[in-house]
Amino acid sequence: MDEALILTGFMGAGKTATGRALSDLLGWDFVDLDEEVEAAAGKSIPAIFAEDGEARFRDLESEALAGVLVRRRTVVATGGGVLVRGENRKLLEGRRVYYLHVSPGECLRRLRASPVSRPLLAGPDPEAAATRIYQGRRALYESVGRRVETEGRTPEEVAAGIAREVRGEDAR
């Protein structure tokens, strides 16, 4: 199978880093959905949220997802909230989707260390916001793909495990 391979999961799960490593291992292209959204909007995600709102960001994200799913031999790292829209979950049905799981505690540790701005965590209590958002999305992540534990593993280790599975599927 050479259709797009999708990585999903919460903020800080390692989707982008794992996706880049996985694309290198498979010799496939890599697409970060957030970068696609920024390119389409001509501005950063924090600017989209600030100037146009979350609904507009989600519209752009859905358009970008539909656009990248037609690509072959491409690893796609989605944004953490791509699954909040039913239309996006529908687009991912029957596709090769991997849910990169991370515990809420580890997620918060990674997010604190990250230089990336997270508009949904911009309030007075980012930890409470992250926990609330995570709890609200966990069932969505669990419903769409194969769960891959990332805790205590580097993105390269996670990518190697997925690559072995993909190569095994391709050999059948």
C-alpha positions in Angstrom: 0.0 0.0 0.0 1.5 3.3 -0.9 -1.4 5.6 0.2 -0.7 8.4 2.7 0.1 7.3 6.2 -1.4 9.5 8.9 0.0 10.3 12.4 -2.4 11.8 14.9 -2.4 12.5 18.6 -2.4 15.2 21.2 -0.1 18.3 21.2 3.4 17.2 22.2 2.9 13.5 21.2 5.8 13.8 18.7 3.8 13.7 15.4 6.1 16.0 13.5 9.4 14.6 14.7 8.2 11.0 14.3 6.8 11.9 10.9 10.0 13.3 9.6 12.0 10.3 10.9 9.4 7.9 9.5 9.4 9.5 6.1 13.2 9.2 6.0 13.0 5.5 6.9 10.4 4.7 4.3 11.8 7.1 1.6 8.5 8.8 1.4 7.5 12.5 1.4 6.6 14.3 4.6 3.8 16.8 5.2 3.1 18.7 8.4 -0.6 19.6 8.2 0.0 22.7 10.3 2.5 24.0 7.8 0.1 23.4 5.0 -2.5 25.5 6.9 0.0 28.3 7.5 1.0 28.3 3.8 -2.7 28.4 2.7 -3.5 31.2 5.1 -0.3 33.2 4.6 0.2 33.5 8.3 1.1 31.5 11.4 -1.4 29.4 13.4 -1.4 31.8 16.4 -2.2 34.6 14.0 -5.0 32.6 12.4 -6.5 32.0 15.8 -6.0 35.6 16.9 -7.3 37.3 13.7 -9.8 34.8 12.3 -10.7 32.4 15.2 -10.6 28.7 15.8 -13.5 28.0 13.4 -11.5 29.5 10.5 -8.4 27.5 11.5 -10.5 24.3 11.5 -11.9 25.1 8.1 -8.4 25.5 6.7 -7.2 22.4 8.5 -10.1 20.3 6.9 -9.2 21.7 3.5 -5.6 20.9 3.9 -6.3 17.3 5.1 -8.5 16.6 2.1 -5.7 17.9 -0.1 -2.9 15.8 1.3 -4.9 12.6 1.4 -4.7 12.2 -2.3 -0.9 12.0 -2.2 0.9 8.7 -2.4 3.9 7.6 -0.3 3.5 10.5 2.1 3.6 10.6 5.8 1.2 13.2 7.2 1.5 14.7 10.7 -1.9 16.1 11.6 -2.6 18.8 14.1 -3.7 17.7 17.5 -7.3 18.8 17.0 -7.9 17.6 13.5 -10.3 14.9 14.8 -12.7 17.3 16.4 -14.5 17.6 13.1 -16.6 14.6 12.0 -15.8 15.3 8.4 -12.1 14.8 9.1 -12.7 11.5 11.0 -14.7 10.4 8.0 -11.9 11.2 5.6 -9.6 9.0 7.7 -11.8 6.0 7.8 -10.2 3.0 6.2 -6.8 4.7 6.0 -3.5 3.8 7.7 -3.7 6.0 10.8 -1.4 5.8 13.8 -2.4 7.4 17.1 0.8 8.5 18.9 -0.2 8.2 22.6 1.4 10.2 25.4 0.1 10.5 28.9 -1.2 13.9 30.0 1.7 14.4 32.4 4.4 13.7 29.8 2.4 15.8 27.3 2.6 18.8 29.6 6.3 18.2 30.2 7.0 18.2 26.5 4.8 21.2 25.8 6.6 23.3 28.5 9.9 22.5 26.8 8.6 23.3 23.3 9.2 26.6 21.6 6.0 26.2 19.6 3.1 28.5 20.6 -0.1 26.7 21.4 -3.1 29.1 21.1 -5.5 26.7 22.9 -3.2 26.8 25.9 -2.7 30.6 26.0 -5.0 31.2 29.0 -4.1 31.6 32.7 -3.9 27.9 33.5 -2.3 26.0 30.5 -2.1 22.8 32.5 -5.8 22.7 33.3 -6.6 23.6 29.6 -4.3 20.9 28.3 -5.9 18.3 30.6 -9.4 19.3 29.7 -8.7 19.3 26.0 -6.8 16.0 26.2 -9.7 14.3 28.1 -12.2 15.6 25.5 -10.2 14.2 22.6 -8.8 10.9 23.9 -11.8 8.9 22.7 -11.5 10.4 19.3 -7.8 9.5 19.0 -8.5 5.9 20.2 -11.3 5.5 17.6 -9.4 6.3 14.5 -6.1 4.4 14.4 -3.6 2.0 15.8 -2.3 3.2 19.2 1.5 3.6 19.4 3.0 4.4 22.8 5.6 7.2 22.6 6.4 7.6 26.3 10.0 6.8 27.1 10.8 6.4 23.4 12.5 8.8 21.0 10.7 9.8 17.8 13.2 7.7 15.9 12.3 4.6 17.9 8.6 5.2 17.4 9.2 5.7 13.7 11.3 2.6 13.4 8.5 0.5 14.9 5.9 2.0 12.5 8.2 1.5 9.6 8.7 -2.2 10.4 4.9 -2.6 10.5 4.4 -0.7 7.3 7.1 -2.8 5.5 5.5 -5.9 6.8 2.1 -4.9 5.4 3.7 -4.0 2.1 5.4 -7.4 1.8 2.0 -9.2 2.0 
